[in-house]
């Protein structure tokens, strides 16, 4: 009930719940009349000329089964937090149960995590047991964005190639997972106008060796030098320190089409990689970073294993 700003809603839920249960019991009692010998009437519903619905009470086993469910619901509401204003005599919460289960699991696996946490990422990436744990962590926490095969998608980086926005060194990957990243590309549409955006987009295409309008590219070069070099550098090779992508290679986060580049320059981009330090802890992140590093450095991982 923490999401509600008034205690009224807690009382509202409690009243509705209790009244509903009592109403069910009363209704059941009213509908279970005693049999009277020789005086059984129909409800007035008849089908196929002579198929009538008789007004008999419910069988006792059925009736008592309903009463048992009503009693069970009342007992449940006393013990557990089923009412808006009552936390239950047992003090149970879903978050508390999760914390207990997590603590029991940590007690079993934490020694293993601590052992792996002392190994360098390059060696850990060659450890089959650590890779298996890292893969499970990846599929649980990372595959939703980067895909199960780690090849990413539109707006989500491919983790299997050698191109890294913030650098592909082991410590850089680990820091990305621990603290997260927030990549911001400001919108230049209002400042450059539609024609200026097309010019700079043509120049960016030319940097990557893609087909472009040479006249627009020449105009865009001046615009790039004025507005873009601070992040992407004078040669367009980017800056891993701030996550500015390399514009001269064949790797594109949002497609290399002219339309996609125009959209990026016009509207900007705002990408966020969440931080996992509090959720996973340093030891798990270390293993996860080793697994991810190994996806794009398999040769180095094999060499480290020798």
N, C-alpha and C positions, 0 to 999 in steps of 0.2 A: 504493500500500500504506500510505499515511499514515493511513488510517482504522483500521488494525489496531493493537492495543496490544502485540502480541508479534511478534517476528521469526519465530516458529514458523510462522505462516500464510504468510509469504513462502517459506519452505523447502517447506511443504506444497504450495503452488501449483506451484513449480518441479519438485518430484519427480513429482507427478501428471502434469504436462504432458510432461516428458521420457520418463517410463516409458510413457505412452500412445503417443507417437510411435514409440518403439523397438518396442513391442508390435505396432503396426500393420505395421512392416517385417518382423518375425519371422513374423507370421501370414501375410503376403503370400508370404514365401519358402516357408513350409510348404505353402501351398496350390498352389504352382506347380511341380508335379512334371513330370518329362520324359515325353514320349510314348514308349510302348513299342509297336513295330509288332506288330499282330495281337493285342494284349492290351489292349483298351479295355473297361473294365467300366462297368456302370451304377451309379448311386447307390442303386438299389432303388426309386426313385420312378417310378410308372407311372400314366398317365392314359388314359382312353378305351381301355382294354384293351391298346393296343400303343404308346402314346406314352411313350417312356422318356427319362429324363434321364441322359445319358452323362457319365462322370467324366473329361472332358477338361480339361486345364489352360487357364488364361486365355490369350487371344491375346497375343503379345509386345508389340504396340503398347499394349494395354490395361495390361499388367503394368508396362511401363516408364513409362507415364503416372502410375501410382500411385507408383512410386519417385521420379519427378521431384517430385511434390507433397510427399513426405516430405523430400527434400533441400531443397526450397524452404522448408518450415516450419522446418527447423533453421537455415538461413541467416538467415531472418527473425528468429528468436529470438536469434541472435547480434548482429544489427544493431539491433533494436528492443526496447523494454521489454515483451516478452511473458511474461517470467518474473517471479515475485514478488520475487526477490532480485537481479535483474539489470536495470540500466537501459538496456542496449544500447550497443554501441560508438559509434553515431552520436549518442547523447545526446539523441535526439528525445523531445519531450513534446507533448501536445496543447495545453497551455497556452502552451508556448513558440512553437508554430506560430501560435496565435491572436495572440500578442503581435507576432510578426513581420508577420503580415498586417495587423494593426491599425496598426502603425508605417508600413507602406508606404501604406496608405490615408490616414493622417493627413498624411503628407508631401505628398500630392496636394491634399487638401481643406482642410488647416489654414489656408492663406492666405485662403481664402474665408471660413472661420469667423471668422478674426480681423477681416476687413473688416466683416462683419455685426455682430460683437461691439461695434463702436464706434458703431453706429447706435442711436438710441432705439427702444424696443420699439414705440411707436405708429407710427413710420415704417416699421419693419421689417415690421410686420403688413400693410402695403400693398404690399410688394415681392413680386412674383409668384415670383421665384426663391427667396427666403427662405421664402415660404409653402410652396412645394413641398418644400423640405428639411425644414421644420418638420412638415409632414404625414407625411413618411416616418418621422421620429423618433417622432411621436405613434403611428403605426400599429405601430411596432416595440416601443415601451416603455410605452405608456399604454392602448392599446385593450383590453388584456386585462381591465382593471378598468372603464374608462369607456366601453367599446364603441367600435366603429369610427366611429360617427357622433357620438361625444363626449357622448351624452345620458345616460350612466351607467346605473344600475340600482339595484336594492334594496341600499342600504348604500353606494352609490358615487355621488358627486355628478355632476349634470348640468353640463357645462362650457359649454353653449351659452346658458344663461339668465343673467339679471343677478344671481342670488343666489349669494353667495360666503361660505363660512364664515369665511375668514380675510381677506376683503376682495378685491375684484376689480381693484385697482390693479396696474399692470404690475410694480412692484417687489415687491408682495405675492405675485403669482403666481410670479415668478421665485424668490423666497425659498422658497416652498413646494416647488418642484421641486428646488432645490439641497439644502435641509436636511431636507425631508420634514416631516410633521406627525404628531402622535400625539394624537388626540382621545379623551378619556376622559369618559364620563358615569357617575358612581358609581351603584351600585344603592341604591335607597331602600326596597325591599320590606321588609327586616327592620325598618327604623326606623318606617315608616308603617303597615305592616300592609295587608291586602288592601283594606279599606274606605277607608283613607286614600289608597291608590294610586288607587282609582277616583274619589275626590273630586278629587284634583289633576289626573287625566286629563281629567275633565269641565271643569275650569277651563281647561286648556290648549286643549281643543277650542273653548271659548267665545272665547278670545283670537284664534283664527283665523277666527271667525265661522261655525264649523261647529255642526251640531246637537249639543246636549248637555243633560244633566240640570241644570236651573237650580238645584235645591236642592243637589245635589252640588257644582256649580260654586261656589256661595257658600261652602261649607265648604272646598273646594279652594283658594280664593283665600287663605285664612289659611295653609294649609299651604305654598302657593307662596311667600308672603311670608317664611316662616320658613326654607325649605330651598332655594329655587330662585333667588332674586333675585341671589345672589352671582355667578352665572354669566350668567343670562339677563336680568338687569336687572329693575327694578320694573315696567316696562311689557311685559316679555317679548320685547323686540326683540333680545335677544342681545348678544354682545360679540365682534367680529371679532378682537380682540387675543388671545383664548384659544380661538377657534373655536367659541364657544357659539352655536347657531343661533337665528335669529329665529323665534319661535313664533307670530307674528301674521300671517305671510304664507301663501301657498298652496303653498309649496315644502317638501316633506318628504322626508327622506333614507330613512326607514323606513316610509313610508305614513302617512296621516292618520287611519287607522281607530282606533277606540277600543281595539281589541285590541292594535294595534301600539304605541300610546302607553303602555298599561298594561304591556306587556312591557318597553318601554324604561325606564320609571320603576322597575319592579320589579327587573329584572336589570342595568340599566345597559348601556352600550355601550362598546366599546373598538376604535376604528378607527385604523389606521396607514397613513400615506402614506409609502412608502420614499423615502430621499434618493437623488438621482441625480448629485450633484456629482462623486463619485469615478468613477462609471461613464461619465458623458457629458462631464464637463468644463464649465467656465463658458461657453465660447463656444457649444457645442451647446445648453445649457440656455437661453441667451439667445434663440436662434432658436426653440426649442420654446415658450418662454414667449410670444414674439410671436405664434406661430401660435395658441396657446390663448387669449390675450387677444383676438385678432381674431375668434374664434368667437362671443363674446358682445358685441363692440364693433365690429361690421362698419361701422357708420355712422361712427364716429370714425376707423377705419382708412382709410376712403375719403376722409374730410376731410383726413387727414394726407398723403395721396398727392397732393393738389392743390397 
